[in-house]
């Protein structure tokens, strides 16, 4: 029996009206995809970052945020803070493993290069570390982040970007 193909995902810039749906994707991704690496308490503390709707919307709007859509509905997002920091990358659990995160990351890397970024960094969760490693990132240091009464481990990773074709060396 053939697996049903997911409709082709589209890509567009963040719109302020997206903030509530992206908060839901953020929470669902944390709760349903990180259980092998983080406890329920850690997941709750992490997911609470989207509880303040105004602060969440400002965070997304203050970055270069791209939204992946399927049939017009958001299914994932990625945010570049400043010129070189991959701040957020989340997909809805229903599309995990179907190339949406890779599509988002590839588009963001191209935009970062076009904006003159020489490297990208990310504080990757234990769940996302392999994803970034497969894309050429290398671990720099281990971190402990305190959220409320919980602590979460992540890894700062870095990738040197190749110069754009035709760029002066």
FIGU-165943 format. One record per residue: residue number from 1; residue in three letters; x negated, y negated, z of N, C-alpha, C, O in turn. Coordinates in nm, 4 decimals, decimal comma, padded with zeros to 6 digits, always signed. Layout:
<fikes>
FIKE  nr rest       nu       nv       nw      cau      cav      caw       cu       cv       cw       ou       ov       ow
FIKE NUM  ALA        X        Y        Z        X        Y        Z        X        Y        Z        X        Y        Z
...
</fikes>
This chain:
<fikes>
FIKE  nr rest       nu       nv       nw      cau      cav      caw       cu       cv       cw       ou       ov       ow
FIKE   1  UNK -00,0840 +00,1168 +00,0000 +00,0000 +00,0000 +00,0000 -00,0894 -00,1243 +00,0000 -00,1772 -00,1368 +00,0854
FIKE   2  UNK -00,0687 -00,2133 -00,0916 -00,1522 -00,3335 -00,1045 -00,1134 -00,4360 +00,0009 +00,0037 -00,4548 +00,0342
FIKE   3  UNK -00,2176 -00,5017 +00,0520 -00,1930 -00,6077 +00,1502 -00,1405 -00,7298 +00,0760 -00,1905 -00,7643 -00,0311
FIKE   4  UNK -00,0401 -00,7945 +00,1327 +00,0156 -00,9127 +00,0705 -00,0858 -01,0262 +00,0790 -00,1390 -01,0543 +00,1864
FIKE   5  UNK -00,1121 -01,0904 -00,0326 -00,2092 -01,1998 -00,0365 -00,1488 -01,3262 +00,0232 -00,0320 -01,3587 +00,0018
FIKE   6  UNK -00,2321 -01,3955 +00,0982 -00,1902 -01,5239 +00,1534 -00,1875 -01,6242 +00,0385 -00,2780 -01,6239 -00,0449
FIKE   7  UNK -00,0849 -01,7107 +00,0322 -00,0862 -01,8157 -00,0696 -00,2140 -01,8980 -00,0555 -00,2696 -01,9099 +00,0537
FIKE   8  UNK -00,2597 -01,9542 -00,1662 -00,3834 -02,0314 -00,1651 -00,3694 -02,1503 -00,0703 -00,2716 -02,2248 -00,0749
FIKE   9  UNK -00,4699 -02,1657 +00,0155 -00,4698 -02,2767 +00,1103 -00,5128 -02,4047 +00,0398 -00,5999 -02,4031 -00,0473
FIKE  10  UNK -00,4510 -02,5145 +00,0783 -00,4885 -02,6466 +00,0293 -00,5660 -02,7200 +00,1362 -00,5787 -02,6728 +00,2491
FIKE  11  UNK -00,6171 -02,8348 +00,1000 -00,6996 -02,9141 +00,1905 -00,6614 -03,0601 +00,1742 -00,6465 -03,1089 +00,0622
FIKE  12  UNK -00,6455 -03,1301 +00,2865 -00,6137 -03,2727 +00,2806 -00,6662 -03,3422 +00,4048 -00,7020 -03,2766 +00,5026
FIKE  13  UNK -00,6709 -03,4761 +00,4015 -00,7144 -03,5496 +00,5206 -00,6085 -03,5430 +00,6315 -00,4901 -03,5211 +00,6057
FIKE  14  UNK -00,6543 -03,5623 +00,7545 -00,5671 -03,5704 +00,8717 -00,4737 -03,6900 +00,8599 -00,5148 -03,7975 +00,8163
FIKE  15  UNK -00,3496 -03,6712 +00,8982 -00,2510 -03,7784 +00,9097 -00,2077 -03,7845 +01,0561 -00,1985 -03,6800 +01,1205
FIKE  16  UNK -00,1810 -03,9027 +01,1107 -00,1405 -03,9108 +01,2521 -00,0238 -03,8184 +01,2883 -00,0178 -03,7677 +01,4004
FIKE  17  UNK +00,0682 -03,7963 +01,1952 +00,1824 -03,7080 +01,2228 +00,1399 -03,5628 +01,2422 +00,2186 -03,4826 +01,2924
FIKE  18  UNK +00,0160 -03,5267 +01,2031 -00,0333 -03,3903 +01,2190 -00,0703 -03,3557 +01,3626 -00,0763 -03,2379 +01,3977
FIKE  19  UNK -00,0951 -03,4557 +01,4460 -00,1531 -03,4315 +01,5787 -00,0781 -03,3253 +01,6599 -00,1434 -03,2358 +01,7136
FIKE  20  UNK +00,0550 -03,3301 +01,6718 +00,1227 -03,2263 +01,7520 +00,1028 -03,0845 +01,6961 +00,0804 -02,9908 +01,7727
FIKE  21  UNK +00,1107 -03,0681 +01,5636 +00,0929 -02,9349 +01,5042 -00,0512 -02,8878 +01,5212 -00,0744 -02,7695 +01,5461
FIKE  22  UNK -00,1485 -02,9782 +01,5082 -00,2879 -02,9381 +01,5257 -00,3160 -02,9023 +01,6715 -00,4008 -02,8174 +01,6990
FIKE  23  UNK -00,2458 -02,9663 +01,7649 -00,2591 -02,9285 +01,9062 -00,2079 -02,7858 +01,9265 -00,2662 -02,7091 +02,0031
FIKE  24  UNK -00,0997 -02,7507 +01,8584 -00,0457 -02,6148 +01,8691 -00,1419 -02,5123 +01,8088 -00,1612 -02,4042 +01,8646
FIKE  25  UNK -00,2020 -02,5465 +01,6951 -00,3002 -02,4569 +01,6328 -00,4202 -02,4398 +01,7263 -00,4691 -02,3284 +01,7451
FIKE  26  UNK -00,4669 -02,5489 +01,7839 -00,5781 -02,5490 +01,8791 -00,5479 -02,4544 +01,9954 -00,6290 -02,3678 +02,0282
FIKE  27  UNK -00,4315 -02,4710 +02,0572 -00,3937 -02,3873 +02,1715 -00,3780 -02,2406 +02,1319 -00,4270 -02,1515 +02,2013
FIKE  28  UNK -00,3097 -02,2158 +02,0203 -00,2876 -02,0771 +01,9758 -00,4205 -02,0095 +01,9437 -00,4413 -01,8932 +01,9784
FIKE  29  UNK -00,5100 -02,0819 +01,8780 -00,6407 -02,0260 +01,8460 -00,7174 -01,9873 +01,9709 -00,7782 -01,8804 +01,9769
FIKE  30  UNK -00,7145 -02,0742 +02,0705 -00,7845 -02,0456 +02,1956 -00,7224 -01,9250 +02,2655 -00,7926 -01,8314 +02,3036
FIKE  31  UNK -00,5908 -01,9281 +02,2819 -00,5239 -01,8218 +02,3576 -00,5263 -01,6862 +02,2881 -00,5333 -01,5830 +02,3548
FIKE  32  UNK -00,5205 -01,6848 +02,1545 -00,5086 -01,5569 +02,0843 -00,6392 -01,5047 +02,0239 -00,6477 -01,3871 +01,9886
FIKE  33  UNK -00,7410 -01,5906 +02,0117 -00,8625 -01,5469 +01,9427 -00,9878 -01,5415 +02,0300 -01,0898 -01,4878 +01,9868
FIKE  34  UNK -00,9826 -01,5957 +02,1515 -01,1049 -01,6039 +02,2324 -01,1042 -01,5135 +02,3552 -01,1942 -01,5227 +02,4387
FIKE  35  UNK -01,0050 -01,4267 +02,3676 -00,9901 -01,3428 +02,4861 -01,1048 -01,2473 +02,5132 -01,1252 -01,2075 +02,6279
FIKE  36  UNK -01,1806 -01,2094 +02,4107 -01,2949 -01,1204 +02,4325 -01,4122 -01,1937 +02,4964 -01,5012 -01,1309 +02,5537
FIKE  37  UNK -01,4124 -01,3263 +02,4866 -01,5269 -01,4052 +02,5328 -01,4989 -01,4940 +02,6539 -01,5915 -01,5346 +02,7241
FIKE  38  UNK -01,3711 -01,5241 +02,6784 -01,3359 -01,6178 +02,7852 -01,2176 -01,5650 +02,8659 -01,1293 -01,4985 +02,8117
FIKE  39  UNK -01,2166 -01,5951 +02,9961 -01,1075 -01,5510 +03,0838 -00,9822 -01,6357 +03,0583 -00,9878 -01,7389 +02,9914
FIKE  40  UNK -00,8695 -01,5897 +03,1131 -00,7449 -01,6667 +03,0996 -00,7596 -01,8057 +03,1594 -00,7104 -01,9029 +03,1020
FIKE  41  UNK -00,8261 -01,8166 +03,2735 -00,8476 -01,9474 +03,3362 -00,9318 -02,0386 +03,2491 -00,9035 -02,1578 +03,2371
FIKE  42  UNK -01,0348 -01,9828 +03,1887 -01,1189 -02,0615 +03,0981 -01,0392 -02,1063 +02,9753 -01,0521 -02,2202 +02,9305
FIKE  43  UNK -00,9575 -02,0167 +02,9219 -00,8749 -02,0510 +02,8064 -00,7766 -02,1633 +02,8404 -00,7588 -02,2569 +02,7624
FIKE  44  UNK -00,7133 -02,1532 +02,9570 -00,6186 -02,2578 +02,9985 -00,6881 -02,3933 +03,0107 -00,6363 -02,4943 +02,9629
FIKE  45  UNK -00,8045 -02,3956 +03,0741 -00,8788 -02,5211 +03,0912 -00,9182 -02,5781 +02,9553 -00,9074 -02,6987 +02,9332
FIKE  46  UNK -00,9629 -02,4936 +02,8659 -01,0048 -02,5350 +02,7321 -00,8854 -02,5894 +02,6538 -00,8939 -02,6967 +02,5940
FIKE  47  UNK -00,7751 -02,5162 +02,6541 -00,6561 -02,5573 +02,5788 -00,5967 -02,6872 +02,6312 -00,5287 -02,7582 +02,5572
FIKE  48  UNK -00,6213 -02,7189 +02,7570 -00,5648 -02,8415 +02,8153 -00,6232 -02,9679 +02,7525 -00,5717 -03,0772 +02,7764
FIKE  49  UNK -00,7289 -02,9557 +02,6732 -00,7869 -03,0724 +02,6066 -00,6866 -03,1395 +02,5126 -00,7041 -03,2563 +02,4778
FIKE  50  UNK -00,5832 -03,0688 +02,4714 -00,4826 -03,1261 +02,3818 -00,3569 -03,1699 +02,4556 -00,2595 -03,2099 +02,3918
FIKE  51  UNK -00,3565 -03,1632 +02,5907 -00,2361 -03,1980 +02,6667 -00,2003 -03,3461 +02,6603 -00,0822 -03,3804 +02,6561
FIKE  52  UNK -00,2993 -03,4338 +02,6596 -00,2745 -03,5777 +02,6483 -00,2609 -03,6096 +02,4993 -00,3607 -03,6235 +02,4286
FIKE  53  UNK -00,1365 -03,6209 +02,4528 -00,1106 -03,6363 +02,3100 -00,1795 -03,7578 +02,2492 -00,2313 -03,7501 +02,1378
FIKE  54  UNK -00,1807 -03,8700 +02,3213 -00,2441 -03,9903 +02,2678 -00,3948 -03,9724 +02,2547 -00,4531 -04,0090 +02,1527
FIKE  55  UNK -00,4581 -03,9162 +02,3573 -00,6030 -03,8942 +02,3529 -00,6374 -03,7933 +02,2429 -00,7368 -03,8101 +02,1723
FIKE  56  UNK -00,5559 -03,6893 +02,2285 -00,5779 -03,5881 +02,1250 -00,5695 -03,6525 +01,9868 -00,6558 -03,6297 +01,9021
FIKE  57  UNK -00,4664 -03,7321 +01,9643 -00,4494 -03,7980 +01,8347 -00,5656 -03,8936 +01,8060 -00,6133 -03,9009 +01,6927
FIKE  58  UNK -00,6109 -03,9664 +01,9077 -00,7251 -04,0575 +01,8902 -00,8518 -03,9787 +01,8564 -00,9311 -04,0214 +01,7726
FIKE  59  UNK -00,8704 -03,8644 +01,9212 -00,9884 -03,7823 +01,8935 -00,9900 -03,7384 +01,7469 -01,0935 -03,7468 +01,6808
FIKE  60  UNK -00,8773 -03,6922 +01,6966 -00,8680 -03,6476 +01,5582 -00,8845 -03,7640 +01,4609 -00,9542 -03,7520 +01,3602
FIKE  61  UNK -00,8206 -03,8759 +01,4911 -00,8267 -03,9921 +01,4033 -00,9652 -04,0572 +01,4044 -01,0045 -04,1207 +01,3066
FIKE  62  UNK -01,0395 -04,0417 +01,5146 -01,1712 -04,1020 +01,5272 -01,2813 -04,0234 +01,4598 -01,3972 -04,0649 +01,4612
FIKE  63  UNK -01,2470 -03,9117 +01,4015 -01,3425 -03,8257 +01,3311 -01,2969 -03,8105 +01,1864 -01,1849 -03,8477 +01,1513
FIKE  64  UNK -01,3840 -03,7560 +01,1038 -01,3433 -03,7147 +00,9698 -01,2775 -03,5788 +00,9890 -01,3463 -03,4781 +01,0057
FIKE  65  UNK -01,1453 -03,5755 +00,9869 -01,0707 -03,4521 +01,0136 -01,0010 -03,4059 +00,8867 -00,9260 -03,4808 +00,8241
FIKE  66  UNK -01,0271 -03,2819 +00,8503 -00,9642 -03,2196 +00,7346 -00,8644 -03,1153 +00,7835 -00,8877 -03,0474 +00,8835
FIKE  67  UNK -00,7535 -03,1036 +00,7119 -00,6464 -03,0114 +00,7480 -00,6263 -02,9115 +00,6351 -00,6097 -02,9504 +00,5195
FIKE  68  UNK -00,6279 -02,7830 +00,6683 -00,5950 -02,6774 +00,5720 -00,4454 -02,6529 +00,5800 -00,3879 -02,6479 +00,6887
FIKE  69  UNK -00,3831 -02,6376 +00,4642 -00,2390 -02,6141 +00,4608 -00,2079 -02,4923 +00,3740 -00,2812 -02,4605 +00,2803
FIKE  70  UNK -00,0987 -02,4257 +00,4069 -00,0424 -02,3202 +00,3230 +00,1042 -02,3562 +00,3047 +00,1777 -02,3742 +00,4018
FIKE  71  UNK +00,1451 -02,3663 +00,1801 +00,2819 -02,4091 +00,1482 +00,3163 -02,5406 +00,2175 +00,4298 -02,5605 +00,2606
FIKE  72  UNK +00,2185 -02,6302 +00,2282 +00,2402 -02,7631 +00,2854 +00,2313 -02,7712 +00,4368 +00,2325 -02,8810 +00,4924
FIKE  73  UNK +00,2224 -02,6577 +00,5046 +00,2170 -02,6581 +00,6512 +00,0736 -02,6397 +00,6997 +00,0017 -02,5547 +00,6473
FIKE  74  UNK +00,0304 -02,7186 +00,7998 -00,1045 -02,7028 +00,8538 -00,1266 -02,5640 +00,9129 -00,0412 -02,5104 +00,9834
FIKE  75  UNK -00,2457 -02,5058 +00,8818 -00,2831 -02,3751 +00,9364 -00,4213 -02,3776 +00,9999 -00,4644 -02,2786 +01,0590
FIKE  76  UNK -00,4915 -02,4908 +00,9880 -00,6243 -02,5035 +01,0456 -00,6775 -02,6439 +01,0271 -00,6217 -02,7236 +00,9517
FIKE  77  UNK -00,7872 -02,6736 +01,0974 -00,8469 -02,8061 +01,0841 -00,9921 -02,8023 +01,1291 -01,0351 -02,7131 +01,2022
FIKE  78  UNK -01,0660 -02,9026 +01,0826 -01,2064 -02,9199 +01,1191 -01,2304 -03,0697 +01,1334 -01,1699 -03,1498 +01,0623
FIKE  79  UNK -01,3190 -03,1074 +01,2256 -01,3480 -03,2497 +01,2474 -01,4982 -03,2719 +01,2546 -01,5703 -03,1973 +01,3208
FIKE  80  UNK -01,5440 -03,3752 +01,1858 -01,6832 -03,4182 +01,1892 -01,6882 -03,5481 +01,2681 -01,6291 -03,6485 +01,2284
FIKE  81  UNK -01,7589 -03,5450 +01,3794 -01,7739 -03,6636 +01,4639 -01,9069 -03,7288 +01,4279 -02,0111 -03,6632 +01,4270
FIKE  82  UNK -01,9022 -03,8578 +01,3983 -02,0221 -03,9243 +01,3525 -02,0606 -03,8683 +01,2169 -01,9741 -03,8337 +01,1363
FIKE  83  UNK -02,1901 -03,8594 +01,1917 -02,2358 -03,8105 +01,0619 -02,2747 -03,6631 +01,0647 -02,2821 -03,5991 +00,9597
FIKE  84  UNK -02,3001 -03,6074 +01,1862 -02,3632 -03,4749 +01,1899 -02,3048 -03,3734 +01,2883 -02,3537 -03,2606 +01,2934
FIKE  85  UNK -02,2026 -03,4084 +01,3666 -02,1512 -03,3171 +01,4690 -02,0186 -03,2542 +01,4262 -01,9181 -03,3235 +01,4107
FIKE  86  UNK -02,0196 -03,1224 +01,4074 -01,8951 -03,0494 +01,3838 -01,8288 -03,0393 +01,5212 -01,8724 -02,9619 +01,6064
FIKE  87  UNK -01,7240 -03,1177 +01,5418 -01,6623 -03,1310 +01,6741 -01,5534 -03,0268 +01,6989 -01,5423 -02,9750 +01,8100
FIKE  88  UNK -01,4746 -02,9959 +01,5991 -01,3621 -02,9035 +01,6141 -01,3501 -02,8191 +01,4878 -01,3657 -02,8701 +01,3769
FIKE  89  UNK -01,3225 -02,6902 +01,5046 -01,2877 -02,6013 +01,3936 -01,1953 -02,4941 +01,4493 -01,2379 -02,4076 +01,5258
FIKE  90  UNK -01,0689 -02,5006 +01,4103 -00,9684 -02,4079 +01,4611 -00,8745 -02,3672 +01,3489 -00,8389 -02,4487 +01,2637
FIKE  91  UNK -00,8344 -02,2401 +01,3496 -00,7335 -02,1915 +01,2562 -00,6248 -02,1211 +01,3359 -00,6490 -02,0693 +01,4449
FIKE  92  UNK -00,5061 -02,1202 +01,2801 -00,3958 -02,0470 +01,3430 -00,4295 -01,8984 +01,3386 -00,4821 -01,8501 +01,2383
FIKE  93  UNK -00,3999 -01,8249 +01,4463 -00,4305 -01,6811 +01,4482 -00,3724 -01,6037 +01,3295 -00,4298 -01,5030 +01,2881
FIKE  94  UNK -00,2610 -01,6484 +01,2747 -00,1991 -01,5777 +01,1620 -00,2858 -01,5809 +01,0362 -00,2690 -01,4965 +00,9482
FIKE  95  UNK -00,3781 -01,6768 +01,0262 -00,4645 -01,6854 +00,9077 -00,6106 -01,6564 +00,9402 -00,6966 -01,6691 +00,8531
FIKE  96  UNK -00,6400 -01,6178 +01,0635 -00,7783 -01,5870 +01,1026 -00,8318 -01,4742 +01,0147 -00,7617 -01,3768 +00,9874
FIKE  97  UNK -00,9551 -01,4885 +00,9714 -01,0191 -01,3865 +00,8895 -00,9785 -01,3876 +00,7437 -01,0126 -01,2953 +00,6698
FIKE  98  UNK -00,9060 -01,4904 +00,7001 -00,8596 -01,4976 +00,5615 -00,9280 -01,6082 +00,4810 -00,8812 -01,6447 +00,3731
FIKE  99  UNK -01,0382 -01,6613 +00,5333 -01,1159 -01,7585 +00,4571 -01,0815 -01,9041 +00,4818 -01,1448 -01,9921 +00,4235
FIKE 100  UNK -00,9836 -01,9322 +00,5660 -00,9438 -02,0713 +00,5902 -01,0550 -02,1478 +00,6612 -01,0874 -02,2598 +00,6216
FIKE 101  UNK -01,1138 -02,0895 +00,7652 -01,2217 -02,1582 +00,8372 -01,3411 -02,1810 +00,7451 -01,4028 -02,2874 +00,7497
FIKE 102  UNK -01,3744 -02,0827 +00,6616 -01,4859 -02,0983 +00,5679 -01,4579 -02,2107 +00,4689 -01,5466 -02,2906 +00,4390
FIKE 103  UNK -01,3349 -02,2173 +00,4176 -01,2982 -02,3242 +00,3245 -01,3126 -02,4606 +00,3920 -01,3679 -02,5537 +00,3335
FIKE 104  UNK -01,2627 -02,4719 +00,5150 -01,2728 -02,5982 +00,5886 -01,4189 -02,6360 +00,6111 -01,4584 -02,7501 +00,5874
FIKE 105  UNK -01,4991 -02,5395 +00,6571 -01,6391 -02,5690 +00,6844 -01,7129 -02,6108 +00,5563 -01,7864 -02,7095 +00,5567
FIKE 106  UNK -01,6934 -02,5362 +00,4474 -01,7629 -02,5676 +00,3224 -01,7303 -02,7083 +00,2743 -01,8194 -02,7807 +00,2298
FIKE 107  UNK -01,6043 -02,7476 +00,2827 -01,5649 -02,8827 +00,2414 -01,6300 -02,9875 +00,3313 -01,6777 -03,0903 +00,2832
FIKE 108  UNK -01,6319 -02,9610 +00,4614 -01,6911 -03,0577 +00,5543 -01,8415 -03,0717 +00,5302 -01,8949 -03,1825 +00,5342
FIKE 109  UNK -01,9093 -02,9604 +00,5052 -02,0533 -02,9676 +00,4790 -02,0804 -03,0526 +00,3552 -02,1722 -03,1346 +00,3554
FIKE 110  UNK -02,0010 -03,0337 +00,2495 -02,0201 -03,1134 +00,1276 -01,9969 -03,2622 +00,1549 -02,0709 -03,3467 +00,1045
FIKE 111  UNK -01,8963 -03,2941 +00,2332 -01,8705 -03,4348 +00,2676 -01,9837 -03,4916 +00,3529 -02,0245 -03,6062 +00,3337
FIKE 112  UNK -02,0339 -03,4122 +00,4464 -02,1446 -03,4589 +00,5308 -02,2676 -03,4873 +00,4453 -02,3345 -03,5888 +00,4648
FIKE 113  UNK -02,2978 -03,3987 +00,3509 -02,4108 -03,4208 +00,2599 -02,3905 -03,5490 +00,1803 -02,4828 -03,6293 +00,1666
FIKE 114  UNK -02,2707 -03,5681 +00,1284 -02,2406 -03,6870 +00,0484 -02,2548 -03,8146 +00,1309 -02,2823 -03,9217 +00,0767
FIKE 115  UNK -02,2358 -03,8028 +00,2614 -02,2497 -03,9181 +00,3514 -02,3925 -03,9341 +00,4021 -02,4203 -04,0211 +00,4847
FIKE 116  UNK -02,4831 -03,8496 +00,3523 -02,6241 -03,8637 +00,3859 -02,6720 -03,7880 +00,5087 -02,7815 -03,8147 +00,5583
FIKE 117  UNK -02,5931 -03,6948 +00,5584 -02,6362 -03,6172 +00,6753 -02,7525 -03,5261 +00,6371 -02,7475 -03,4584 +00,5344
FIKE 118  UNK -02,8567 -03,5243 +00,7193 -02,9720 -03,4369 +00,6968 -02,9541 -03,3022 +00,7646 -03,0174 -03,2038 +00,7265
FIKE 119  UNK -02,8662 -03,2979 +00,8668 -02,8404 -03,1737 +00,9389 -02,7012 -03,1800 +00,9985 -02,6401 -03,2865 +01,0066
FIKE 120  UNK -02,6521 -03,0648 +01,0397 -02,5264 -03,0553 +01,1132 -02,5553 -02,9837 +01,2440 -02,6376 -02,8923 +01,2497
FIKE 121  UNK -02,4864 -03,0265 +01,3486 -02,4941 -02,9573 +01,4764 -02,3523 -02,9215 +01,5199 -02,2544 -02,9831 +01,4775
FIKE 122  UNK -02,3445 -02,8206 +01,6054 -02,2168 -02,7770 +01,6599 -02,2431 -02,7161 +01,7967 -02,3440 -02,6487 +01,8174
FIKE 123  UNK -02,1521 -02,7402 +01,8894 -02,1531 -02,6690 +02,0168 -02,0534 -02,5545 +01,9994 -01,9344 -02,5695 +02,0271
FIKE 124  UNK -02,1035 -02,4409 +01,9536 -02,0185 -02,3282 +01,9148 -01,9772 -02,2459 +02,0357 -02,0593 -02,2118 +02,1208
FIKE 125  UNK -01,8486 -02,2149 +02,0414 -01,8006 -02,1228 +02,1441 -01,8643 -01,9868 +02,1186 -01,9165 -01,9610 +02,0101
FIKE 126  UNK -01,8596 -01,9003 +02,2191 -01,9117 -01,7648 +02,2015 -01,8358 -01,6936 +02,0900 -01,8930 -01,6107 +02,0193
FIKE 127  UNK -01,7080 -01,7252 +02,0739 -01,6249 -01,6649 +01,9700 -01,6684 -01,7112 +01,8309 -01,6665 -01,6321 +01,7366
FIKE 128  UNK -01,7073 -01,8376 +01,8169 -01,7413 -01,8953 +01,6864 -01,8891 -01,8857 +01,6498 -01,9276 -01,9168 +01,5371
FIKE 129  UNK -01,9707 -01,8432 +01,7434 -02,1151 -01,8442 +01,7196 -02,1548 -01,7656 +01,5941 -02,2335 -01,8154 +01,5135
FIKE 130  UNK -02,1028 -01,6453 +01,5761 -02,1379 -01,5646 +01,4587 -02,0944 -01,6326 +01,3288 -02,1655 -01,6259 +01,2285
FIKE 131  UNK -01,9781 -01,6979 +01,3303 -01,9291 -01,7704 +01,2121 -02,0330 -01,8727 +01,1670 -02,0667 -01,8803 +01,0488
FIKE 132  UNK -02,0831 -01,9511 +01,2619 -02,1804 -02,0549 +01,2266 -02,3161 -01,9947 +01,1905 -02,3855 -02,0458 +01,1026
FIKE 133  UNK -02,3534 -01,8881 +01,2571 -02,4803 -01,8222 +01,2257 -02,4801 -01,7713 +01,0812 -02,5809 -01,7819 +01,0114
FIKE 134  UNK -02,3675 -01,7166 +01,0367 -02,3559 -01,6678 +00,8979 -02,3660 -01,7816 +00,7976 -02,3919 -01,7571 +00,6798
FIKE 135  UNK -02,3463 -01,9044 +00,8409 -02,3549 -02,0203 +00,7525 -02,4871 -02,0941 +00,7665 -02,4997 -02,2083 +00,7223
FIKE 136  UNK -02,5847 -02,0299 +00,8273 -02,7186 -02,0864 +00,8317 -02,7538 -02,1673 +00,9555 -02,8611 -02,2272 +00,9615
FIKE 137  UNK -02,6659 -02,1699 +01,0535 -02,6963 -02,2410 +01,1779 -02,7861 -02,1533 +01,2646 -02,7754 -02,0307 +01,2622
FIKE 138  UNK -02,8750 -02,2171 +01,3412 -02,9574 -02,1433 +01,4365 -02,9359 -02,2004 +01,5762 -02,9158 -02,3206 +01,5942
FIKE 139  UNK -02,9407 -02,1112 +01,6738 -02,9183 -02,1508 +01,8135 -03,0334 -02,2389 +01,8614 -03,1502 -02,2112 +01,8344
FIKE 140  UNK -02,9977 -02,3461 +01,9333 -03,0962 -02,4381 +01,9893 -03,1037 -02,4260 +02,1415 -03,2122 -02,4218 +02,1996
FIKE 141  UNK -02,9854 -02,4205 +02,2052 -02,9828 -02,4086 +02,3511 -02,8446 -02,3606 +02,3956 -02,7449 -02,3774 +02,3253
FIKE 142  UNK -02,8423 -02,3011 +02,5131 -02,7192 -02,2535 +02,5762 -02,6687 -02,3639 +02,6682 -02,7482 -02,4300 +02,7350
FIKE 143  UNK -02,5374 -02,3844 +02,6724 -02,4766 -02,4900 +02,7534 -02,3694 -02,4324 +02,8449 -02,3105 -02,3278 +02,8174
FIKE 144  UNK -02,3461 -02,5037 +02,9537 -02,2331 -02,4750 +03,0410 -02,1496 -02,6026 +03,0492 -02,2001 -02,7085 +03,0864
FIKE 145  UNK -02,0220 -02,5916 +03,0142 -01,9299 -02,7044 +03,0143 -01,8300 -02,6824 +03,1271 -01,7706 -02,5750 +03,1374
FIKE 146  UNK -01,8111 -02,7827 +03,2113 -01,7133 -02,7738 +03,3188 -01,5837 -02,8411 +03,2755 -01,5836 -02,9572 +03,2346
FIKE 147  UNK -01,4743 -02,7676 +03,2849 -01,3410 -02,8206 +03,2551 -01,2520 -02,7888 +03,3744 -01,2176 -02,6731 +03,3983
FIKE 148  UNK -01,2152 -02,8920 +03,4485 -01,1373 -02,8693 +03,5705 -01,2174 -02,7841 +03,6667 -01,3306 -02,8185 +03,7007
FIKE 149  UNK -01,1597 -02,6724 +03,7112 -01,2276 -02,5806 +03,8024 -01,2980 -02,4670 +03,7289 -01,3498 -02,3752 +03,7926
FIKE 150  UNK -01,3006 -02,4720 +03,5986 -01,3583 -02,3645 +03,5181 -01,4860 -02,4109 +03,4492 -01,5064 -02,5304 +03,4276
FIKE 151  UNK -01,5708 -02,3162 +03,4153 -01,6871 -02,3447 +03,3323 -01,6795 -02,2550 +03,2103 -01,6314 -02,1419 +03,2172
FIKE 152  UNK -01,7276 -02,3074 +03,0988 -01,7295 -02,2320 +02,9742 -01,8696 -02,2391 +02,9160 -01,9343 -02,3436 +02,9208
FIKE 153  UNK -01,9154 -02,1296 +02,8620 -02,0441 -02,1281 +02,7944 -02,0260 -02,1549 +02,6461 -01,9289 -02,1100 +02,5853
FIKE 154  UNK -02,1204 -02,2286 +02,5884 -02,1264 -02,2432 +02,4436 -02,2722 -02,2588 +02,4033 -02,3600 -02,2660 +02,4894
FIKE 155  UNK -02,2983 -02,2641 +02,2758 -02,4340 -02,2715 +02,2248 -02,4455 -02,3863 +02,1263 -02,3697 -02,3931 +02,0295
FIKE 156  UNK -02,5401 -02,4769 +02,1501 -02,5680 -02,5814 +02,0523 -02,6452 -02,5170 +01,9382 -02,7478 -02,4523 +01,9590
FIKE 157  UNK -02,5937 -02,5361 +01,8173 -02,6550 -02,4782 +01,6981 -02,6806 -02,5895 +01,5972 -02,6115 -02,6914 +01,5966
FIKE 158  UNK -02,7807 -02,5688 +01,5118 -02,8176 -02,6710 +01,4146 -02,8433 -02,6067 +01,2796 -02,8910 -02,4937 +01,2704
FIKE 159  UNK -02,8100 -02,6824 +01,1740 -02,8377 -02,6400 +01,0365 -02,8963 -02,7587 +00,9613 -02,8381 -02,8672 +00,9602
FIKE 160  UNK -03,0104 -02,7380 +00,8993 -03,0697 -02,8402 +00,8140 -03,0021 -02,8300 +00,6781 -02,9914 -02,7218 +00,6204
FIKE 161  UNK -02,9565 -02,9447 +00,6279 -02,8880 -02,9461 +00,4995 -02,9869 -02,9721 +00,3860 -03,0778 -03,0541 +00,3988
FIKE 162  UNK -02,9683 -02,9027 +00,2774 -03,0509 -02,9254 +00,1591 -03,0129 -03,0595 +00,0980 -02,8968 -03,1001 +00,1033
FIKE 163  UNK -03,1096 -03,1273 +00,0408 -03,0818 -03,2539 -00,0255 -02,9862 -03,2294 -00,1427 -02,9908 -03,1253 -00,2082
FIKE 164  UNK -02,9008 -03,3268 -00,1668 -02,8081 -03,3154 -00,2795 -02,8856 -03,3129 -00,4102 -02,9887 -03,3792 -00,4213
FIKE 165  UNK -02,8383 -03,2378 -00,5099 -02,9081 -03,2350 -00,6384 -02,9262 -03,3764 -00,6935 -02,8336 -03,4574 -00,6897
FIKE 166  UNK -03,0436 -03,4049 -00,7436 -03,0715 -03,5368 -00,7982 -03,1138 -03,6385 -00,6956 -03,1481 -03,7511 -00,7315
FIKE 167  UNK -03,1125 -03,6016 -00,5666 -03,1534 -03,6951 -00,4619 -03,3057 -03,7097 -00,4643 -03,3776 -03,6150 -00,4959
FIKE 168  UNK -03,3527 -03,8274 -00,4309 -03,4979 -03,8518 -00,4275 -03,5612 -03,7703 -00,3160 -03,5037 -03,7571 -00,2080
FIKE 169  UNK -03,6812 -03,7148 -00,3421 -03,7471 -03,6367 -00,2384 -03,8491 -03,7202 -00,1668 -03,9155 -03,6715 -00,0753
</fikes>
